[in-house]
Amino acid sequence: QVHLVESGGGLVQPGGSLRLSCAASGSDFSTYNMGWSRQAPGKERELVATITTGGNTYYVDSVKGRFTISRDNAKNTMNLQMNSLKPEDTAVYYCNAKKIVGSITYNNWGQGTQVTVSS
C-alpha cells in the first residue's frame, strides 16, 4: 500500500494555471498506475487523467490539451499541470494509486486538494 498526499490546490482566475502534486510513501510507487480524479459539489467523482507504470496517459475529453499528467518514479511523485483553467474545473482533486496483483486490488486515495477557478 502507498500513502498519498496532494498539494498545490488553491484559488485561480479563469485562464490561469495550477500545478497539483501527489507525494507517495512506500518503495513500490513505480508499480502503481496513477491518476487524478475530481469531485465538484453535488456531482459524482470524475476521472480526469491517468498515467500507467509505462508512462501511457489518458485524459477525459474536457481537459485534453489543457492538463498534463506526469510522474517521477525516482521522487515518488505525480503531478497534474493545469492550464487555461475554467470555472467548471472547480472541484476537489484526488490522487489515486492502483494496481492488481493476482486476485488482490490495491486502490489508494489521497485526502484531496481544493481547486477553485473564479474571478
Backbone as XML, in Angstrom:
<?xml version="1.0"?>
<chain id="A" units="angstrom">
  <residue number="1" name="GLN">
    <atom name="N" x="0.834" y="-1.181" z="0.000"/>
    <atom name="CA" x="0.000" y="0.000" z="0.000"/>
    <atom name="C" x="0.877" y="1.242" z="0.000"/>
  </residue>
  <residue number="2" name="VAL">
    <atom name="N" x="0.324" y="2.328" z="-0.543"/>
    <atom name="CA" x="1.009" y="3.614" z="-0.515"/>
    <atom name="C" x="0.104" y="4.641" z="0.151"/>
  </residue>
  <residue number="3" name="HIS">
    <atom name="N" x="0.740" y="5.604" z="0.797"/>
    <atom name="CA" x="0.027" y="6.721" z="1.403"/>
    <atom name="C" x="0.238" y="7.926" z="0.496"/>
  </residue>
  <residue number="4" name="LEU">
    <atom name="N" x="-0.865" y="8.589" z="0.130"/>
    <atom name="CA" x="-0.822" y="9.663" z="-0.847"/>
    <atom name="C" x="-1.194" y="10.992" z="-0.219"/>
  </residue>
  <residue number="5" name="VAL">
    <atom name="N" x="-0.443" y="12.041" z="-0.560"/>
    <atom name="CA" x="-0.729" y="13.378" z="-0.060"/>
    <atom name="C" x="-0.687" y="14.356" z="-1.232"/>
  </residue>
  <residue number="6" name="GLU">
    <atom name="N" x="-1.824" y="15.024" z="-1.469"/>
    <atom name="CA" x="-1.905" y="16.009" z="-2.547"/>
    <atom name="C" x="-1.539" y="17.399" z="-2.029"/>
  </residue>
  <residue number="7" name="SER">
    <atom name="N" x="-1.070" y="18.220" z="-2.938"/>
    <atom name="CA" x="-0.801" y="19.621" z="-2.636"/>
    <atom name="C" x="-0.900" y="20.432" z="-3.927"/>
  </residue>
  <residue number="8" name="GLY">
    <atom name="N" x="-0.944" y="21.758" z="-3.766"/>
    <atom name="CA" x="-0.926" y="22.632" z="-4.924"/>
    <atom name="C" x="-2.242" y="23.253" z="-5.309"/>
  </residue>
  <residue number="9" name="GLY">
    <atom name="N" x="-3.309" y="22.884" z="-4.618"/>
    <atom name="CA" x="-4.601" y="23.482" z="-4.932"/>
    <atom name="C" x="-4.668" y="24.929" z="-4.483"/>
  </residue>
  <residue number="10" name="GLY">
    <atom name="N" x="-5.748" y="25.592" z="-4.883"/>
    <atom name="CA" x="-5.927" y="26.974" z="-4.481"/>
    <atom name="C" x="-6.959" y="27.675" z="-5.332"/>
  </residue>
  <residue number="11" name="LEU">
    <atom name="N" x="-6.969" y="28.993" z="-5.204"/>
    <atom name="CA" x="-7.891" y="29.848" z="-5.958"/>
    <atom name="C" x="-7.142" y="30.467" z="-7.131"/>
  </residue>
  <residue number="12" name="VAL">
    <atom name="N" x="-7.713" y="30.361" z="-8.308"/>
    <atom name="CA" x="-7.086" y="30.910" z="-9.501"/>
    <atom name="C" x="-8.161" y="31.513" z="-10.397"/>
  </residue>
  <residue number="13" name="GLN">
    <atom name="N" x="-7.798" y="32.534" z="-11.139"/>
    <atom name="CA" x="-8.746" y="33.168" z="-12.050"/>
    <atom name="C" x="-8.907" y="32.322" z="-13.314"/>
  </residue>
  <residue number="14" name="PRO">
    <atom name="N" x="-10.043" y="32.452" z="-13.973"/>
    <atom name="CA" x="-10.210" y="31.746" z="-15.257"/>
    <atom name="C" x="-9.073" y="32.082" z="-16.217"/>
  </residue>
  <residue number="15" name="GLY">
    <atom name="N" x="-8.587" y="31.051" z="-16.890"/>
    <atom name="CA" x="-7.449" y="31.221" z="-17.783"/>
    <atom name="C" x="-6.104" y="31.005" z="-17.122"/>
  </residue>
  <residue number="16" name="GLY">
    <atom name="N" x="-6.111" y="30.909" z="-15.810"/>
    <atom name="CA" x="-4.876" y="30.729" z="-15.070"/>
    <atom name="C" x="-4.409" y="29.287" z="-15.025"/>
  </residue>
  <residue number="17" name="SER">
    <atom name="N" x="-3.333" y="29.065" z="-14.274"/>
    <atom name="CA" x="-2.723" y="27.741" z="-14.184"/>
    <atom name="C" x="-2.472" y="27.351" z="-12.734"/>
  </residue>
  <residue number="18" name="LEU">
    <atom name="N" x="-2.492" y="26.060" z="-12.505"/>
    <atom name="CA" x="-2.100" y="25.476" z="-11.228"/>
    <atom name="C" x="-1.363" y="24.175" z="-11.509"/>
  </residue>
  <residue number="19" name="ARG">
    <atom name="N" x="-0.505" y="23.807" z="-10.589"/>
    <atom name="CA" x="0.200" y="22.528" z="-10.682"/>
    <atom name="C" x="-0.059" y="21.751" z="-9.405"/>
  </residue>
  <residue number="20" name="LEU">
    <atom name="N" x="-0.758" y="20.637" z="-9.546"/>
    <atom name="CA" x="-1.023" y="19.772" z="-8.410"/>
    <atom name="C" x="0.071" y="18.716" z="-8.298"/>
  </residue>
  <residue number="21" name="SER">
    <atom name="N" x="0.416" y="18.381" z="-7.070"/>
    <atom name="CA" x="1.394" y="17.335" z="-6.832"/>
    <atom name="C" x="0.810" y="16.279" z="-5.909"/>
  </residue>
  <residue number="22" name="CYS">
    <atom name="N" x="1.262" y="15.059" z="-6.099"/>
    <atom name="CA" x="0.867" y="13.936" z="-5.258"/>
    <atom name="C" x="2.139" y="13.232" z="-4.806"/>
  </residue>
  <residue number="23" name="ALA">
    <atom name="N" x="2.383" y="13.259" z="-3.517"/>
    <atom name="CA" x="3.560" y="12.606" z="-2.953"/>
    <atom name="C" x="3.142" y="11.268" z="-2.363"/>
  </residue>
  <residue number="24" name="ALA">
    <atom name="N" x="3.883" y="10.232" z="-2.716"/>
    <atom name="CA" x="3.550" y="8.881" z="-2.268"/>
    <atom name="C" x="4.630" y="8.313" z="-1.373"/>
  </residue>
  <residue number="25" name="SER">
    <atom name="N" x="4.203" y="7.649" z="-0.311"/>
    <atom name="CA" x="5.145" y="6.932" z="0.540"/>
    <atom name="C" x="5.318" y="5.526" z="-0.006"/>
  </residue>
  <residue number="26" name="GLY">
    <atom name="N" x="6.284" y="4.805" z="0.513"/>
    <atom name="CA" x="6.463" y="3.426" z="0.085"/>
    <atom name="C" x="7.518" y="3.289" z="-0.995"/>
  </residue>
  <residue number="27" name="SER">
    <atom name="N" x="8.010" y="2.058" z="-1.142"/>
    <atom name="CA" x="9.127" y="1.809" z="-2.053"/>
    <atom name="C" x="8.694" y="1.246" z="-3.394"/>
  </residue>
  <residue number="28" name="ASP">
    <atom name="N" x="7.399" y="1.018" z="-3.592"/>
    <atom name="CA" x="6.959" y="0.408" z="-4.832"/>
    <atom name="C" x="6.046" y="1.317" z="-5.642"/>
  </residue>
  <residue number="29" name="PHE">
    <atom name="N" x="6.269" y="2.607" z="-5.524"/>
    <atom name="CA" x="5.460" y="3.598" z="-6.259"/>
    <atom name="C" x="5.440" y="3.301" z="-7.746"/>
  </residue>
  <residue number="30" name="SER">
    <atom name="N" x="6.569" y="2.885" z="-8.288"/>
    <atom name="CA" x="6.677" y="2.677" z="-9.733"/>
    <atom name="C" x="5.795" y="1.539" z="-10.242"/>
  </residue>
  <residue number="31" name="THR">
    <atom name="N" x="5.297" y="0.721" z="-9.354"/>
    <atom name="CA" x="4.459" y="-0.419" z="-9.758"/>
    <atom name="C" x="2.979" y="-0.071" z="-9.819"/>
  </residue>
  <residue number="32" name="TYR">
    <atom name="N" x="2.645" y="1.164" z="-9.437"/>
    <atom name="CA" x="1.244" y="1.591" z="-9.420"/>
    <atom name="C" x="0.889" y="2.403" z="-10.667"/>
  </residue>
  <residue number="33" name="ASN">
    <atom name="N" x="-0.271" y="2.138" z="-11.218"/>
    <atom name="CA" x="-0.874" y="3.052" z="-12.177"/>
    <atom name="C" x="-1.485" y="4.196" z="-11.372"/>
  </residue>
  <residue number="34" name="MET">
    <atom name="N" x="-1.236" y="5.415" z="-11.838"/>
    <atom name="CA" x="-1.626" y="6.592" z="-11.066"/>
    <atom name="C" x="-2.675" y="7.406" z="-11.807"/>
  </residue>
  <residue number="35" name="GLY">
    <atom name="N" x="-3.426" y="8.182" z="-11.035"/>
    <atom name="CA" x="-4.432" y="9.015" z="-11.684"/>
    <atom name="C" x="-4.912" y="10.149" z="-10.812"/>
  </residue>
  <residue number="36" name="TRP">
    <atom name="N" x="-5.601" y="11.069" z="-11.456"/>
    <atom name="CA" x="-6.270" y="12.173" z="-10.772"/>
    <atom name="C" x="-7.760" y="12.092" z="-11.083"/>
  </residue>
  <residue number="37" name="SER">
    <atom name="N" x="-8.554" y="12.257" z="-10.046"/>
    <atom name="CA" x="-9.994" y="12.371" z="-10.198"/>
    <atom name="C" x="-10.429" y="13.650" z="-9.513"/>
  </residue>
  <residue number="38" name="ARG">
    <atom name="N" x="-11.640" y="14.094" z="-9.793"/>
    <atom name="CA" x="-12.153" y="15.299" z="-9.150"/>
    <atom name="C" x="-13.627" y="15.139" z="-8.842"/>
  </residue>
  <residue number="39" name="GLN">
    <atom name="N" x="-14.048" y="15.881" z="-7.838"/>
    <atom name="CA" x="-15.454" y="15.860" z="-7.451"/>
    <atom name="C" x="-15.916" y="17.273" z="-7.142"/>
  </residue>
  <residue number="40" name="ALA">
    <atom name="N" x="-16.869" y="17.731" z="-7.935"/>
    <atom name="CA" x="-17.471" y="19.036" z="-7.717"/>
    <atom name="C" x="-18.679" y="18.879" z="-6.800"/>
  </residue>
  <residue number="41" name="PRO">
    <atom name="N" x="-19.070" y="19.951" z="-6.118"/>
    <atom name="CA" x="-20.230" y="19.874" z="-5.222"/>
    <atom name="C" x="-21.473" y="19.368" z="-5.938"/>
  </residue>
  <residue number="42" name="GLY">
    <atom name="N" x="-22.109" y="18.370" z="-5.352"/>
    <atom name="CA" x="-23.337" y="17.835" z="-5.919"/>
    <atom name="C" x="-23.158" y="16.926" z="-7.104"/>
  </residue>
  <residue number="43" name="LYS">
    <atom name="N" x="-21.906" y="16.622" z="-7.440"/>
    <atom name="CA" x="-21.637" y="15.767" z="-8.594"/>
    <atom name="C" x="-20.852" y="14.535" z="-8.178"/>
  </residue>
  <residue number="44" name="GLU">
    <atom name="N" x="-20.876" y="13.519" z="-9.038"/>
    <atom name="CA" x="-20.119" y="12.318" z="-8.777"/>
    <atom name="C" x="-18.633" y="12.556" z="-9.076"/>
  </residue>
  <residue number="45" name="ARG">
    <atom name="N" x="-17.794" y="11.726" z="-8.458"/>
    <atom name="CA" x="-16.368" y="11.819" z="-8.721"/>
    <atom name="C" x="-16.098" y="11.441" z="-10.178"/>
  </residue>
  <residue number="46" name="GLU">
    <atom name="N" x="-15.229" y="12.218" z="-10.817"/>
    <atom name="CA" x="-14.942" y="12.065" z="-12.239"/>
    <atom name="C" x="-13.452" y="11.805" z="-12.445"/>
  </residue>
  <residue number="47" name="LEU">
    <atom name="N" x="-13.141" y="10.794" z="-13.260"/>
    <atom name="CA" x="-11.755" y="10.542" z="-13.609"/>
    <atom name="C" x="-11.273" y="11.638" z="-14.551"/>
  </residue>
  <residue number="48" name="VAL">
    <atom name="N" x="-10.126" y="12.233" z="-14.239"/>
    <atom name="CA" x="-9.599" y="13.342" z="-15.030"/>
    <atom name="C" x="-8.449" y="12.889" z="-15.930"/>
  </residue>
  <residue number="49" name="ALA">
    <atom name="N" x="-7.488" y="12.203" z="-15.341"/>
    <atom name="CA" x="-6.307" y="11.786" z="-16.107"/>
    <atom name="C" x="-5.648" y="10.608" z="-15.404"/>
  </residue>
  <residue number="50" name="THR">
    <atom name="N" x="-4.982" y="9.770" z="-16.203"/>
    <atom name="CA" x="-4.238" y="8.655" z="-15.639"/>
    <atom name="C" x="-2.891" y="8.524" z="-16.333"/>
  </residue>
  <residue number="51" name="ILE">
    <atom name="N" x="-1.960" y="7.885" z="-15.639"/>
    <atom name="CA" x="-0.665" y="7.574" z="-16.229"/>
    <atom name="C" x="-0.270" y="6.195" z="-15.738"/>
  </residue>
  <residue number="52" name="THR">
    <atom name="N" x="0.089" y="5.333" z="-16.671"/>
    <atom name="CA" x="0.401" y="3.960" z="-16.305"/>
    <atom name="C" x="1.850" y="3.841" z="-15.834"/>
  </residue>
  <residue number="53" name="THR">
    <atom name="N" x="2.199" y="2.635" z="-15.399"/>
    <atom name="CA" x="3.580" y="2.398" z="-14.993"/>
    <atom name="C" x="4.538" y="2.610" z="-16.163"/>
  </residue>
  <residue number="54" name="GLY">
    <atom name="N" x="4.060" y="2.421" z="-17.368"/>
    <atom name="CA" x="4.888" y="2.605" z="-18.547"/>
    <atom name="C" x="4.861" y="3.999" z="-19.129"/>
  </residue>
  <residue number="55" name="GLY">
    <atom name="N" x="4.087" y="4.895" z="-18.489"/>
    <atom name="CA" x="4.043" y="6.276" z="-18.933"/>
    <atom name="C" x="2.949" y="6.612" z="-19.921"/>
  </residue>
  <residue number="56" name="ASN">
    <atom name="N" x="2.075" y="5.647" z="-20.226"/>
    <atom name="CA" x="0.952" y="5.946" z="-21.113"/>
    <atom name="C" x="-0.075" y="6.789" z="-20.374"/>
  </residue>
  <residue number="57" name="THR">
    <atom name="N" x="-0.649" y="7.757" z="-21.074"/>
    <atom name="CA" x="-1.564" y="8.697" z="-20.427"/>
    <atom name="C" x="-2.955" y="8.654" z="-21.044"/>
  </residue>
  <residue number="58" name="TYR">
    <atom name="N" x="-3.907" y="9.067" z="-20.216"/>
    <atom name="CA" x="-5.303" y="9.192" z="-20.640"/>
    <atom name="C" x="-5.846" y="10.478" z="-20.047"/>
  </residue>
  <residue number="59" name="TYR">
    <atom name="N" x="-6.680" y="11.176" z="-20.828"/>
    <atom name="CA" x="-7.344" y="12.390" z="-20.341"/>
    <atom name="C" x="-8.822" y="12.348" z="-20.702"/>
  </residue>
  <residue number="60" name="VAL">
    <atom name="N" x="-9.642" y="12.806" z="-19.791"/>
    <atom name="CA" x="-11.051" y="12.980" z="-20.125"/>
    <atom name="C" x="-11.146" y="14.101" z="-21.154"/>
  </residue>
  <residue number="61" name="ASP">
    <atom name="N" x="-12.116" y="14.030" z="-22.015"/>
    <atom name="CA" x="-12.202" y="14.973" z="-23.139"/>
    <atom name="C" x="-12.186" y="16.430" z="-22.691"/>
  </residue>
  <residue number="62" name="SER">
    <atom name="N" x="-12.810" y="16.714" z="-21.565"/>
    <atom name="CA" x="-12.969" y="18.102" z="-21.134"/>
    <atom name="C" x="-11.648" y="18.768" z="-20.740"/>
  </residue>
  <residue number="63" name="VAL">
    <atom name="N" x="-10.583" y="17.996" z="-20.537"/>
    <atom name="CA" x="-9.306" y="18.593" z="-20.125"/>
    <atom name="C" x="-8.202" y="18.375" z="-21.156"/>
  </residue>
  <residue number="64" name="LYS">
    <atom name="N" x="-8.496" y="17.662" z="-22.223"/>
    <atom name="CA" x="-7.479" y="17.409" z="-23.248"/>
    <atom name="C" x="-6.945" y="18.720" z="-23.808"/>
  </residue>
  <residue number="65" name="GLY">
    <atom name="N" x="-5.629" y="18.793" z="-23.921"/>
    <atom name="CA" x="-4.996" y="19.996" z="-24.442"/>
    <atom name="C" x="-4.753" y="21.067" z="-23.394"/>
  </residue>
  <residue number="66" name="ARG">
    <atom name="N" x="-5.322" y="20.881" z="-22.200"/>
    <atom name="CA" x="-5.154" y="21.872" z="-21.136"/>
    <atom name="C" x="-4.387" y="21.305" z="-19.935"/>
  </residue>
  <residue number="67" name="PHE">
    <atom name="N" x="-4.597" y="20.034" z="-19.642"/>
    <atom name="CA" x="-3.963" y="19.395" z="-18.489"/>
    <atom name="C" x="-2.892" y="18.420" z="-18.960"/>
  </residue>
  <residue number="68" name="THR">
    <atom name="N" x="-1.834" y="18.289" z="-18.163"/>
    <atom name="CA" x="-0.771" y="17.328" z="-18.451"/>
    <atom name="C" x="-0.423" y="16.570" z="-17.183"/>
  </residue>
  <residue number="69" name="ILE">
    <atom name="N" x="-0.498" y="15.256" z="-17.257"/>
    <atom name="CA" x="-0.151" y="14.401" z="-16.118"/>
    <atom name="C" x="1.260" y="13.878" z="-16.315"/>
  </residue>
  <residue number="70" name="SER">
    <atom name="N" x="2.009" y="13.781" z="-15.220"/>
    <atom name="CA" x="3.369" y="13.265" z="-15.295"/>
    <atom name="C" x="3.705" y="12.574" z="-13.984"/>
  </residue>
  <residue number="71" name="ARG">
    <atom name="N" x="4.762" y="11.773" z="-14.018"/>
    <atom name="CA" x="5.202" y="11.096" z="-12.802"/>
    <atom name="C" x="6.722" y="11.054" z="-12.779"/>
  </residue>
  <residue number="72" name="ASP">
    <atom name="N" x="7.256" y="11.023" z="-11.560"/>
    <atom name="CA" x="8.694" y="10.906" z="-11.354"/>
    <atom name="C" x="8.895" y="9.777" z="-10.356"/>
  </residue>
  <residue number="73" name="ASN">
    <atom name="N" x="9.213" y="8.609" z="-10.876"/>
    <atom name="CA" x="9.332" y="7.442" z="-10.003"/>
    <atom name="C" x="10.502" y="7.567" z="-9.028"/>
  </residue>
  <residue number="74" name="ALA">
    <atom name="N" x="11.527" y="8.295" z="-9.404"/>
    <atom name="CA" x="12.680" y="8.471" z="-8.512"/>
    <atom name="C" x="12.308" y="9.297" z="-7.287"/>
  </residue>
  <residue number="75" name="LYS">
    <atom name="N" x="11.316" y="10.176" z="-7.444"/>
    <atom name="CA" x="10.898" y="11.046" z="-6.346"/>
    <atom name="C" x="9.573" y="10.619" z="-5.735"/>
  </residue>
  <residue number="76" name="ASN">
    <atom name="N" x="9.000" y="9.537" z="-6.245"/>
    <atom name="CA" x="7.690" y="9.073" z="-5.745"/>
    <atom name="C" x="6.634" y="10.164" z="-5.831"/>
  </residue>
  <residue number="77" name="THR">
    <atom name="N" x="6.603" y="10.849" z="-6.957"/>
    <atom name="CA" x="5.626" y="11.929" z="-7.107"/>
    <atom name="C" x="4.898" y="11.840" z="-8.446"/>
  </residue>
  <residue number="78" name="MET">
    <atom name="N" x="3.714" y="12.412" z="-8.463"/>
    <atom name="CA" x="2.920" y="12.552" z="-9.671"/>
    <atom name="C" x="2.395" y="13.977" z="-9.697"/>
  </residue>
  <residue number="79" name="ASN">
    <atom name="N" x="2.349" y="14.558" z="-10.867"/>
    <atom name="CA" x="1.904" y="15.945" z="-10.990"/>
    <atom name="C" x="0.783" y="16.075" z="-12.020"/>
  </residue>
  <residue number="80" name="LEU">
    <atom name="N" x="0.021" y="17.129" z="-11.862"/>
    <atom name="CA" x="-1.001" y="17.476" z="-12.847"/>
    <atom name="C" x="-0.860" y="18.967" z="-13.133"/>
  </residue>
  <residue number="81" name="GLN">
    <atom name="N" x="-0.341" y="19.292" z="-14.301"/>
    <atom name="CA" x="-0.233" y="20.680" z="-14.723"/>
    <atom name="C" x="-1.541" y="21.078" z="-15.382"/>
  </residue>
  <residue number="82" name="MET">
    <atom name="N" x="-2.176" y="22.089" z="-14.826"/>
    <atom name="CA" x="-3.481" y="22.515" z="-15.318"/>
    <atom name="C" x="-3.377" y="23.924" z="-15.860"/>
  </residue>
  <residue number="83" name="ASN">
    <atom name="N" x="-3.595" y="24.080" z="-17.143"/>
    <atom name="CA" x="-3.548" y="25.387" z="-17.806"/>
    <atom name="C" x="-4.930" y="25.757" z="-18.333"/>
  </residue>
  <residue number="84" name="SER">
    <atom name="N" x="-5.079" y="27.021" z="-18.649"/>
    <atom name="CA" x="-6.342" y="27.521" z="-19.216"/>
    <atom name="C" x="-7.534" y="27.059" z="-18.389"/>
  </residue>
  <residue number="85" name="LEU">
    <atom name="N" x="-7.417" y="27.240" z="-17.110"/>
    <atom name="CA" x="-8.459" y="26.746" z="-16.203"/>
    <atom name="C" x="-9.778" y="27.463" z="-16.414"/>
  </residue>
  <residue number="86" name="LYS">
    <atom name="N" x="-10.842" y="26.700" z="-16.218"/>
    <atom name="CA" x="-12.205" y="27.207" z="-16.396"/>
    <atom name="C" x="-12.970" y="27.059" z="-15.090"/>
  </residue>
  <residue number="87" name="PRO">
    <atom name="N" x="-14.022" y="27.848" z="-14.895"/>
    <atom name="CA" x="-14.823" y="27.697" z="-13.667"/>
    <atom name="C" x="-15.331" y="26.269" z="-13.469"/>
  </residue>
  <residue number="88" name="GLU">
    <atom name="N" x="-15.615" y="25.573" z="-14.550"/>
    <atom name="CA" x="-16.112" y="24.196" z="-14.424"/>
    <atom name="C" x="-15.031" y="23.208" z="-13.989"/>
  </residue>
  <residue number="89" name="ASP">
    <atom name="N" x="-13.791" y="23.658" z="-13.883"/>
    <atom name="CA" x="-12.738" y="22.809" z="-13.333"/>
    <atom name="C" x="-12.723" y="22.853" z="-11.804"/>
  </residue>
  <residue number="90" name="THR">
    <atom name="N" x="-13.542" y="23.711" z="-11.227"/>
    <atom name="CA" x="-13.615" y="23.814" z="-9.773"/>
    <atom name="C" x="-14.088" y="22.503" z="-9.168"/>
  </residue>
  <residue number="91" name="ALA">
    <atom name="N" x="-13.280" y="21.970" z="-8.252"/>
    <atom name="CA" x="-13.589" y="20.683" z="-7.623"/>
    <atom name="C" x="-12.509" y="20.362" z="-6.596"/>
  </residue>
  <residue number="92" name="VAL">
    <atom name="N" x="-12.766" y="19.320" z="-5.826"/>
    <atom name="CA" x="-11.702" y="18.718" z="-5.016"/>
    <atom name="C" x="-11.024" y="17.676" z="-5.892"/>
  </residue>
  <residue number="93" name="TYR">
    <atom name="N" x="-9.717" y="17.779" z="-5.983"/>
    <atom name="CA" x="-8.938" y="16.865" z="-6.825"/>
    <atom name="C" x="-8.259" y="15.818" z="-5.952"/>
  </residue>
  <residue number="94" name="TYR">
    <atom name="N" x="-8.408" y="14.557" z="-6.357"/>
    <atom name="CA" x="-7.887" y="13.433" z="-5.592"/>
    <atom name="C" x="-6.841" y="12.667" z="-6.395"/>
  </residue>
  <residue number="95" name="CYS">
    <atom name="N" x="-5.800" y="12.284" z="-5.720"/>
    <atom name="CA" x="-4.755" y="11.437" z="-6.283"/>
    <atom name="C" x="-5.119" y="9.976" z="-6.010"/>
  </residue>
  <residue number="96" name="ASN">
    <atom name="N" x="-4.821" y="9.119" z="-6.973"/>
    <atom name="CA" x="-5.168" y="7.708" z="-6.850"/>
    <atom name="C" x="-4.015" y="6.830" z="-7.323"/>
  </residue>
  <residue number="97" name="ALA">
    <atom name="N" x="-3.768" y="5.774" z="-6.590"/>
    <atom name="CA" x="-2.743" y="4.787" z="-6.967"/>
    <atom name="C" x="-3.400" y="3.418" z="-6.975"/>
  </residue>
  <residue number="98" name="LYS">
    <atom name="N" x="-3.242" y="2.700" z="-8.068"/>
    <atom name="CA" x="-3.944" y="1.424" z="-8.195"/>
    <atom name="C" x="-3.070" y="0.390" z="-8.886"/>
  </residue>
  <residue number="99" name="LYS">
    <atom name="N" x="-3.156" y="-0.840" z="-8.371"/>
    <atom name="CA" x="-2.521" y="-1.954" z="-9.066"/>
    <atom name="C" x="-3.239" y="-3.240" z="-8.689"/>
  </residue>
  <residue number="100" name="ILE">
    <atom name="N" x="-3.120" y="-4.215" z="-9.553"/>
    <atom name="CA" x="-3.727" y="-5.526" z="-9.321"/>
    <atom name="C" x="-2.616" y="-6.559" z="-9.311"/>
  </residue>
  <residue number="101" name="VAL">
    <atom name="N" x="-2.565" y="-7.310" z="-8.209"/>
    <atom name="CA" x="-1.579" y="-8.371" z="-8.076"/>
    <atom name="C" x="-2.338" y="-9.672" z="-7.846"/>
  </residue>
  <residue number="102" name="GLY">
    <atom name="N" x="-2.376" y="-10.493" z="-8.861"/>
    <atom name="CA" x="-3.175" y="-11.716" z="-8.761"/>
    <atom name="C" x="-4.642" y="-11.366" z="-8.587"/>
  </residue>
  <residue number="103" name="SER">
    <atom name="N" x="-5.217" y="-11.823" z="-7.495"/>
    <atom name="CA" x="-6.632" y="-11.553" z="-7.216"/>
    <atom name="C" x="-6.827" y="-10.365" z="-6.285"/>
  </residue>
  <residue number="104" name="ILE">
    <atom name="N" x="-5.752" y="-9.670" z="-5.950"/>
    <atom name="CA" x="-5.829" y="-8.573" z="-4.991"/>
    <atom name="C" x="-5.710" y="-7.242" z="-5.723"/>
  </residue>
  <residue number="105" name="THR">
    <atom name="N" x="-6.647" y="-6.345" z="-5.427"/>
    <atom name="CA" x="-6.611" y="-4.993" z="-5.984"/>
    <atom name="C" x="-6.197" y="-4.019" z="-4.896"/>
  </residue>
  <residue number="106" name="TYR">
    <atom name="N" x="-5.128" y="-3.281" z="-5.164"/>
    <atom name="CA" x="-4.675" y="-2.227" z="-4.256"/>
    <atom name="C" x="-5.129" y="-0.897" z="-4.842"/>
  </residue>
  <residue number="107" name="ASN">
    <atom name="N" x="-5.959" y="-0.175" z="-4.106"/>
    <atom name="CA" x="-6.549" y="1.070" z="-4.600"/>
    <atom name="C" x="-6.476" y="2.112" z="-3.491"/>
  </residue>
  <residue number="108" name="ASN">
    <atom name="N" x="-5.588" y="3.082" z="-3.644"/>
    <atom name="CA" x="-5.327" y="4.064" z="-2.595"/>
    <atom name="C" x="-5.701" y="5.467" z="-3.061"/>
  </residue>
  <residue number="109" name="TRP">
    <atom name="N" x="-6.245" y="6.250" z="-2.140"/>
    <atom name="CA" x="-6.649" y="7.624" z="-2.428"/>
    <atom name="C" x="-6.013" y="8.596" z="-1.447"/>
  </residue>
  <residue number="110" name="GLY">
    <atom name="N" x="-5.732" y="9.781" z="-1.927"/>
    <atom name="CA" x="-5.308" y="10.855" z="-1.057"/>
    <atom name="C" x="-6.513" y="11.545" z="-0.437"/>
  </residue>
  <residue number="111" name="GLN">
    <atom name="N" x="-6.233" y="12.583" z="0.346"/>
    <atom name="CA" x="-7.306" y="13.280" z="1.063"/>
    <atom name="C" x="-7.959" y="14.369" z="0.220"/>
  </residue>
  <residue number="112" name="GLY">
    <atom name="N" x="-7.328" y="14.722" z="-0.887"/>
    <atom name="CA" x="-7.892" y="15.716" z="-1.794"/>
    <atom name="C" x="-7.335" y="17.107" z="-1.573"/>
  </residue>
  <residue number="113" name="THR">
    <atom name="N" x="-7.352" y="17.890" z="-2.642"/>
    <atom name="CA" x="-6.953" y="19.291" z="-2.575"/>
    <atom name="C" x="-7.948" y="20.114" z="-3.384"/>
  </residue>
  <residue number="114" name="GLN">
    <atom name="N" x="-8.362" y="21.240" z="-2.816"/>
    <atom name="CA" x="-9.414" y="22.047" z="-3.437"/>
    <atom name="C" x="-8.832" y="22.941" z="-4.524"/>
  </residue>
  <residue number="115" name="VAL">
    <atom name="N" x="-9.476" y="22.926" z="-5.667"/>
    <atom name="CA" x="-9.161" y="23.842" z="-6.765"/>
    <atom name="C" x="-10.398" y="24.672" z="-7.036"/>
  </residue>
  <residue number="116" name="THR">
    <atom name="N" x="-10.255" y="25.984" z="-6.967"/>
    <atom name="CA" x="-11.360" y="26.897" z="-7.230"/>
    <atom name="C" x="-10.958" y="27.862" z="-8.336"/>
  </residue>
  <residue number="117" name="VAL">
    <atom name="N" x="-11.743" y="27.875" z="-9.395"/>
    <atom name="CA" x="-11.485" y="28.764" z="-10.528"/>
    <atom name="C" x="-12.596" y="29.809" z="-10.556"/>
  </residue>
  <residue number="118" name="SER">
    <atom name="N" x="-12.232" y="31.027" z="-10.228"/>
    <atom name="CA" x="-13.236" y="32.078" z="-10.101"/>
    <atom name="C" x="-12.580" y="33.438" z="-10.232"/>
  </residue>
  <residue number="119" name="SER">
    <atom name="N" x="-13.327" y="34.378" z="-10.777"/>
    <atom name="CA" x="-12.834" y="35.746" z="-10.866"/>
    <atom name="C" x="-13.308" y="36.570" z="-9.681"/>
  </residue>
</chain>
